[in-house]
Amino acid sequence: MTQALEIADAFVSEDKQKLNNSAFDLTLDAIVQRYSGTPQPAVAGVTLEIKAGELVALLGPSGCGKTTLLRIIAGFVEQTEGRVVVGGKAIDDLPPNQREVGVVFQNYALFPHMTAVENVSYGLACRGASKKEQVARAIEMLEMVQMVHLADRLPREMSGGQQQRVALARALAVNPRILLLDEPFAALDKSLRLDMQIEVKRIQRLAGITCLMVTHDQEEAQSMADRVAVINQGRLEQFDTPNEIYDNPATLFVNRFVGNANCLSGKVSDRSDGLTGSVLVAGVELPARIVAQTLSNGDDVKVCIRPEQLELISAKESDRVRGLAGVLTLTLPQGPNVLQEVRLNDGASVKVSYSRGAGHPVLEPGTPVFVQLRAGSTCNAFPVSQA
């Protein structure tokens, strides 16, 4: 379990009786979105089944169709094909104000002339709630997001993180069936992001609401989401748990986009049953997960290896080739980790990472080295057609 989820679970473990058991599932059924004048669809047949109470992240590069999907669910954009189904009922014919979908926008979109409590109660006022009901519900939501002490402040008198909490309280105040988050942490400093990720996850679990979050930040998706949908050029590449996405990527794009990966050219050397086998990279045989049933012995492949799956051995410490031969070109400290770059003899560049203080020898740039897989590690091999 990721760090944000572990901490969020600790926060809500004693309050599970407060969870809303009326959460709704959400289904995107073969959604297609085309715009005139563009041959490539913005969304190309995306199907997702999101469980009630689940937090799912739509992850992908800018322009891949993530926000378009969010806007289709909210009713701001009418899809070309497909259906949006909430709790077993299609909502495509409903206008945005009748879909019971809460949205937290990237810029929070708080009314600048209204206080926090007025912002939170605005949606209730639009639905005809009495003034007493508005204030009571707004205070309840501000307490949930731990902002009741700033109920009378204007947005300009609050920090970015505080504004985000108010925006979240406003979205939850109207009891939405689905909560949509559009790049919710993009405007926050890095030091504040983890705290807010933990807080939003805590609130989402406490409210028991189904949530769909758009992000291009892979760490954000991996730390917060129960499942991640990786989108590329409008198409769904993979939909699975964060660990499965990272450890067993379905495509070369997913392997490259989620986390860091060294991508090298190789050939299938031994194709066993299922996905297991081995590949040859620069004459060195490596155990591999071969991600395509059509690949067979001798086929060219792209081999992906995570930097943390590799280790360096000084050429002086070995009397035989134990891995890919090269020269260390760079050592870059990264807080708790160290990143090293090696230029292989065939000209390819490989990155290796390890934890500081783990007993690794200090090697100077220019040192001849061998790069090898750590014990128990397996690389991923994909068809070159995916490159």
Backbone torsions as a table, in degrees:
resi	resn	phi	psi	omega
1	MET	NA	140.7	-176.5
2	THR	-76.3	164.7	-172.3
3	GLN	-60.2	-47.7	-177.9
4	ALA	-61.5	-39.6	179.8
5	LEU	-67.7	-39.8	179.7
6	GLU	-62.2	-44.8	-178.9
7	ILE	-69.1	-41.4	178.7
8	ALA	-62.4	-40.7	178.8
9	ASP	-62.1	-38.1	178.8
10	ALA	-63.9	-37.7	179.5
11	PHE	-65.5	-38.6	-172.1
12	VAL	-100.6	-0.4	-174.1
13	SER	-59.5	-32.3	-178.7
14	GLU	-91.6	-2.9	-175.8
15	ASP	-119.2	20.4	-174.6
16	LYS	-65.4	-22.3	178.0
17	GLN	-67.3	-14.8	180.0
18	LYS	-86.0	-8.8	-175.0
19	LEU	-62.1	141.7	177.9
20	ASN	-79.6	112.1	-177.2
21	ASN	-83.2	4.3	-178.8
22	SER	-101.3	28.0	178.2
23	ALA	-63.5	150.8	-176.9
24	PHE	-112.0	145.2	172.3
25	ASP	-82.5	161.3	-177.7
26	LEU	-132.7	129.3	178.8
27	THR	-123.8	127.4	168.9
28	LEU	-102.4	113.9	-172.0
29	ASP	-106.0	98.2	175.7
30	ALA	51.6	53.9	-177.7
31	ILE	-75.2	128.5	175.4
32	VAL	-126.9	135.3	175.8
33	GLN	-133.1	117.0	177.2
34	ARG	-115.6	143.5	174.3
35	TYR	-116.0	142.3	-178.6
36	SER	-63.1	140.7	178.2
37	GLY	87.7	-2.5	179.0
38	THR	-123.7	120.1	-177.3
39	PRO	-69.0	-30.6	-178.3
40	GLN	-89.0	125.7	177.5
41	PRO	-66.1	143.9	176.8
42	ALA	-67.7	-34.1	174.7
43	VAL	-133.3	129.0	-171.8
44	ALA	-120.1	79.3	173.1
45	GLY	69.6	46.1	-178.9
46	VAL	-82.3	127.5	175.9
47	THR	-123.3	124.5	178.9
48	LEU	-137.1	139.1	173.0
49	GLU	-119.1	109.4	-174.8
50	ILE	-105.2	126.9	-175.6
51	LYS	-74.2	154.4	176.8
52	ALA	-61.2	131.1	179.0
53	GLY	81.1	3.9	-177.1
54	GLU	-89.8	147.7	171.9
55	LEU	-107.6	116.4	-179.2
56	VAL	-115.2	137.0	177.4
57	ALA	-105.0	131.8	168.6
58	LEU	-91.8	112.1	-173.4
59	LEU	-116.7	133.8	177.3
60	GLY	175.0	169.5	-179.7
61	PRO	-70.3	165.6	178.1
62	SER	-58.0	136.4	177.9
63	GLY	83.4	10.9	-176.5
64	CYS	-87.3	-9.6	178.8
65	GLY	112.0	4.1	-177.6
66	LYS	-61.5	-55.0	-176.6
67	THR	-67.4	-31.7	175.6
68	THR	-59.9	-43.4	176.7
69	LEU	-60.6	-42.6	179.5
70	LEU	-62.2	-43.2	-179.2
71	ARG	-67.9	-32.1	176.0
72	ILE	-66.1	-43.5	179.1
73	ILE	-62.9	-41.8	-178.7
74	ALA	-72.4	-18.4	-179.3
75	GLY	94.1	7.4	179.1
76	PHE	-78.3	-22.6	178.2
77	VAL	-131.3	135.7	177.0
78	GLU	-93.7	121.4	-177.0
79	GLN	-67.9	154.1	177.7
80	THR	-72.9	-41.9	179.5
81	GLU	-142.9	162.2	174.9
82	GLY	95.0	177.3	-176.8
83	ARG	-132.3	151.0	169.5
84	VAL	-111.4	120.7	-174.7
85	VAL	-121.4	126.1	178.8
86	VAL	-121.6	122.8	180.0
87	GLY	59.5	32.4	177.4
88	GLY	86.0	-0.1	-178.5
89	LYS	-123.0	132.4	177.5
90	ALA	-68.4	138.2	-178.8
91	ILE	-117.0	14.1	-173.9
92	ASP	-61.8	-30.5	-177.4
93	ASP	-86.9	-2.8	-178.1
94	LEU	-89.6	140.7	173.7
95	PRO	-70.9	164.4	-176.6
96	PRO	-54.6	-38.7	-175.3
97	ASN	-74.6	-5.7	178.6
98	GLN	-113.2	3.8	-177.2
99	ARG	-84.9	-11.5	-178.4
100	GLU	55.4	47.1	177.9
101	VAL	-117.0	125.3	176.1
102	GLY	-93.2	139.4	-177.8
103	VAL	-127.5	130.1	170.1
104	VAL	-109.3	112.2	-174.8
105	PHE	-80.5	162.7	-178.4
106	GLN	-59.3	-38.1	-179.4
107	ASN	-98.1	11.6	177.3
108	TYR	71.8	-34.3	173.9
109	ALA	55.4	39.9	174.4
110	LEU	-76.5	146.8	176.1
111	PHE	-73.2	119.7	-172.6
112	PRO	-65.8	-24.7	-177.1
113	HIS	-92.3	1.4	-179.0
114	MET	-109.2	146.1	174.7
115	THR	-72.9	173.8	179.9
116	ALA	-58.8	-46.6	-178.2
117	VAL	-67.3	-33.6	177.6
118	GLU	-70.2	-38.4	176.5
119	ASN	-62.5	-44.4	-177.0
120	VAL	-67.3	-35.5	-177.0
121	SER	-85.0	-5.5	-174.9
122	TYR	-59.3	-46.2	-179.1
123	GLY	-62.7	-35.8	178.4
124	LEU	-67.3	-38.7	177.9
125	ALA	-62.5	-40.4	179.1
126	CYS	-65.4	-23.4	179.4
127	ARG	-94.1	6.2	173.5
128	GLY	85.8	14.1	177.9
129	ALA	-68.1	149.7	178.7
130	SER	-68.5	161.5	-179.7
131	LYS	-59.2	-39.3	179.9
132	LYS	-64.0	-43.4	178.8
133	GLU	-65.0	-40.3	179.0
134	GLN	-58.3	-51.3	-175.6
135	VAL	-65.9	-42.9	-178.3
136	ALA	-61.8	-45.5	-179.2
137	ARG	-68.7	-39.5	179.7
138	ALA	-63.3	-43.2	178.5
139	ILE	-64.3	-40.0	178.3
140	GLU	-60.2	-43.5	-179.4
141	MET	-70.8	-38.6	177.5
142	LEU	-65.1	-33.9	174.5
143	GLU	-65.4	-40.3	179.9
144	MET	-60.8	-39.4	-179.1
145	VAL	-93.0	10.0	176.8
146	GLN	58.7	44.8	179.9
147	MET	-127.4	11.7	-175.2
148	VAL	-64.3	-26.8	179.9
149	HIS	-70.6	-13.7	178.0
150	LEU	-113.8	26.5	-174.6
151	ALA	-59.6	-30.3	-175.6
152	ASP	-98.3	9.6	-180.0
153	ARG	-89.4	148.8	173.7
154	LEU	-83.4	157.7	-179.4
155	PRO	-53.5	-38.1	-177.9
156	ARG	-67.9	-14.4	179.8
157	GLU	-95.8	8.5	-178.2
158	MET	-121.7	154.1	175.8
159	SER	-75.5	171.8	178.7
160	GLY	-60.7	-41.9	178.8
161	GLY	-65.1	-37.0	178.1
162	GLN	-68.8	-40.5	177.1
163	GLN	-62.7	-38.4	179.6
164	GLN	-62.4	-40.4	179.4
165	ARG	-65.2	-39.7	178.3
166	VAL	-64.7	-41.9	177.9
167	ALA	-61.9	-38.6	178.2
168	LEU	-67.3	-42.2	177.6
169	ALA	-61.9	-40.1	179.3
170	ARG	-63.3	-40.9	-179.8
171	ALA	-67.1	-35.0	-177.3
172	LEU	-82.8	-19.4	-173.4
173	ALA	-61.7	-31.4	-176.0
174	VAL	-90.0	13.2	179.9
175	ASN	53.7	58.1	-179.0
176	PRO	-69.4	152.5	176.0
177	ARG	-79.0	-30.6	179.9
178	ILE	-132.8	138.7	176.3
179	LEU	-111.7	126.7	179.6
180	LEU	-111.8	130.4	178.9
181	LEU	-118.7	119.5	-177.6
182	ASP	-104.7	102.2	-178.7
183	GLU	45.9	58.5	-169.2
184	PRO	-66.2	-19.4	-175.3
185	PHE	-113.5	8.7	-174.3
186	ALA	-62.6	-31.1	-176.0
187	ALA	-90.4	3.4	-175.4
188	LEU	-99.8	149.0	172.8
189	ASP	-64.1	151.8	-176.7
190	LYS	-57.7	-37.7	-177.5
191	SER	-65.9	-24.5	-179.0
192	LEU	-92.0	-17.7	-172.4
193	ARG	-62.3	-46.3	-177.9
194	LEU	-61.8	-43.0	178.7
195	ASP	-58.9	-42.5	-178.2
196	MET	-73.9	-32.0	175.4
197	GLN	-62.2	-44.7	178.4
198	ILE	-62.5	-42.9	-177.3
199	GLU	-66.8	-44.8	180.0
200	VAL	-64.8	-40.3	178.1
201	LYS	-64.5	-40.2	177.7
202	ARG	-60.5	-46.1	-178.1
203	ILE	-66.6	-40.9	-179.9
204	GLN	-62.7	-41.1	179.7
205	ARG	-72.4	-36.9	179.4
206	LEU	-66.0	-39.1	179.0
207	ALA	-77.3	-20.8	179.6
208	GLY	66.0	32.8	-173.7
209	ILE	-101.9	146.6	174.8
210	THR	-73.0	131.3	-170.8
211	CYS	-134.7	136.1	175.1
212	LEU	-122.4	122.6	-175.1
213	MET	-117.9	131.3	175.6
214	VAL	-96.4	132.3	177.2
215	THR	-156.3	153.9	169.5
216	HIS	-110.0	4.4	-179.1
217	ASP	-93.7	108.2	-175.7
218	GLN	-63.4	-37.2	179.7
219	GLU	-65.2	-39.1	178.2
220	GLU	-61.5	-46.4	179.9
221	ALA	-63.9	-43.2	-177.4
222	GLN	-68.4	-33.6	-176.2
223	SER	-81.9	-25.4	-173.4
224	MET	-105.9	-36.0	-165.9
225	ALA	-82.5	145.2	168.6
226	ASP	-72.3	-39.5	173.8
227	ARG	-140.9	155.7	-176.7
228	VAL	-124.1	132.2	173.5
229	ALA	-106.8	113.5	-179.2
230	VAL	-91.0	121.2	-176.8
231	ILE	-111.2	137.9	177.1
232	ASN	-142.9	121.0	179.6
233	GLN	50.8	44.3	175.8
234	GLY	81.5	-2.7	-176.5
235	ARG	-113.1	147.4	177.6
236	LEU	-81.4	117.0	179.8
237	GLU	-86.5	-40.1	-178.4
238	GLN	-164.2	143.7	178.2
239	PHE	-134.7	108.0	-174.3
240	ASP	-164.3	-176.7	178.4
241	THR	-68.9	156.4	178.9
242	PRO	-55.6	-41.6	-179.2
243	ASN	-65.3	-40.8	-179.5
244	GLU	-67.8	-39.5	177.9
245	ILE	-60.6	-42.4	-177.1
246	TYR	-75.4	-45.3	-173.1
247	ASP	-82.8	-33.6	-175.7
248	ASN	-130.6	64.2	-179.3
249	PRO	-61.7	141.3	-176.3
250	ALA	-82.5	-24.4	-177.5
251	THR	-137.9	165.4	177.3
252	LEU	-62.0	-38.4	178.7
253	PHE	-59.6	-46.4	-179.1
254	VAL	-61.6	-44.0	179.8
255	ASN	-59.7	-40.4	-179.0
256	ARG	-76.2	-38.2	-172.9
257	PHE	-79.5	-37.7	-177.8
258	VAL	-95.1	108.0	-176.2
259	GLY	81.1	-179.8	177.5
260	ASN	-95.7	147.9	-179.9
261	ALA	-150.7	138.1	168.8
262	ASN	-87.8	126.3	-179.9
263	CYS	-113.0	114.9	-176.2
264	LEU	-121.8	157.6	177.1
265	SER	-85.0	142.0	179.4
266	GLY	-157.9	-174.2	177.9
267	LYS	-136.3	145.4	174.3
268	VAL	-68.4	126.2	-179.9
269	SER	-107.9	-26.4	-179.8
270	ASP	-152.1	109.8	179.3
271	ARG	-101.0	107.4	179.6
272	SER	-91.9	-174.2	177.1
273	ASP	-66.2	150.2	178.6
274	GLY	68.9	-136.3	-177.0
275	LEU	-99.9	-4.6	-173.7
276	THR	-83.7	152.5	178.4
277	GLY	170.9	-155.1	177.4
278	SER	-149.5	159.2	-179.1
279	VAL	-132.8	157.2	174.7
280	LEU	-104.3	125.0	176.1
281	VAL	-126.5	115.3	-178.4
282	ALA	51.8	39.6	177.4
283	GLY	82.4	-0.7	-179.0
284	VAL	-106.5	129.5	-179.9
285	GLU	-86.1	131.0	-177.7
286	LEU	-127.4	139.6	174.2
287	PRO	-66.1	138.6	-172.8
288	ALA	-142.7	151.5	167.7
289	ARG	-97.1	111.0	-172.5
290	ILE	-94.5	105.8	-166.1
291	VAL	-92.7	64.1	172.8
292	ALA	177.8	124.2	-178.8
293	GLN	-67.4	-22.2	-175.9
294	THR	-78.1	-14.7	-178.4
295	LEU	-75.2	140.7	178.3
296	SER	-138.4	175.8	-176.2
297	ASN	-55.7	134.0	179.0
298	GLY	91.5	-11.6	-179.8
299	ASP	-71.7	141.9	174.9
300	ASP	-71.8	141.9	-179.7
301	VAL	-142.3	162.0	167.8
302	LYS	-100.4	123.6	-175.1
303	VAL	-105.1	123.1	-179.6
304	CYS	-109.5	130.6	-179.8
305	ILE	-132.9	127.4	177.1
306	ARG	-69.1	143.1	178.6
307	PRO	-56.3	-34.4	-178.6
308	GLU	-76.1	-9.2	177.0
309	GLN	-86.1	-4.7	-175.5
310	LEU	-110.5	157.9	173.0
311	GLU	-142.3	155.3	-179.2
312	LEU	-103.6	143.1	173.4
313	ILE	-130.1	125.9	177.8
314	SER	-62.1	138.2	179.8
315	ALA	-59.1	-26.7	-179.7
316	LYS	-70.0	-22.0	-176.5
317	GLU	-91.4	1.7	-176.9
318	SER	-132.5	135.7	177.3
319	ASP	-97.6	7.3	176.8
320	ARG	-150.5	161.6	179.0
321	VAL	-70.1	120.7	-179.1
322	ARG	-113.6	4.4	-178.8
323	GLY	-178.1	-155.6	-179.6
324	LEU	-80.8	123.2	-176.1
325	ALA	-82.0	141.6	178.4
326	GLY	-171.1	-166.0	-179.8
327	VAL	-130.0	132.7	176.2
328	LEU	-68.3	126.3	-177.6
329	THR	-111.2	-22.7	-173.9
330	LEU	-157.8	139.7	170.4
331	THR	-123.8	124.6	-173.6
332	LEU	-127.3	106.2	176.3
333	PRO	-66.0	137.0	179.4
334	GLN	-132.5	63.3	-179.0
335	GLY	67.4	-116.0	-177.8
336	PRO	-74.9	-12.0	-177.6
337	ASN	-119.0	164.7	175.1
338	VAL	-126.1	131.2	177.6
339	LEU	-109.6	130.9	178.5
340	GLN	-122.0	144.0	177.5
341	GLU	-114.8	134.8	179.7
342	VAL	-123.6	132.4	173.3
343	ARG	-95.0	111.9	-178.9
344	LEU	-71.1	162.4	-177.6
345	ASN	-62.8	-24.7	178.0
346	ASP	-87.3	4.3	176.9
347	GLY	97.2	-13.0	179.7
348	ALA	-71.3	151.2	179.2
349	SER	-105.3	135.7	-178.4
350	VAL	-129.8	136.6	177.2
351	LYS	-105.3	140.1	-179.8
352	VAL	-128.9	135.6	178.4
353	SER	-130.8	150.7	177.0
354	TYR	-154.7	163.5	-179.6
355	SER	-78.3	140.2	176.1
356	ARG	-64.9	147.6	177.2
357	GLY	74.8	15.5	-178.2
358	ALA	-93.5	13.1	176.6
359	GLY	84.0	16.1	179.7
360	HIS	-77.1	140.3	178.4
361	PRO	-68.2	147.1	177.9
362	VAL	-85.9	116.5	-179.3
363	LEU	-112.2	138.2	-179.3
364	GLU	-86.5	148.3	173.4
365	PRO	-53.9	139.1	-176.1
366	GLY	97.7	-6.9	-179.9
367	THR	-75.1	127.3	173.5
368	PRO	-66.1	133.8	-176.1
369	VAL	-140.8	166.0	167.2
370	PHE	-115.1	139.4	176.1
371	VAL	-107.8	126.0	179.8
372	GLN	-137.2	159.3	175.6
373	LEU	-67.9	139.9	173.0
374	ARG	-67.4	154.7	180.0
375	ALA	-57.7	131.5	177.9
376	GLY	87.3	-5.2	-179.0
377	SER	-88.1	151.8	178.8
378	THR	-135.6	135.6	178.1
379	CYS	-88.7	170.8	178.0
380	ASN	-112.5	136.8	179.8
381	ALA	-120.4	129.7	-176.9
382	PHE	-124.7	155.0	175.5
383	PRO	-60.6	143.5	180.0
384	VAL	-65.8	-17.8	178.0
385	SER	-65.5	-19.4	178.5
386	GLN	-84.1	-9.8	-176.3
387	ALA	-71.0	NA	NA
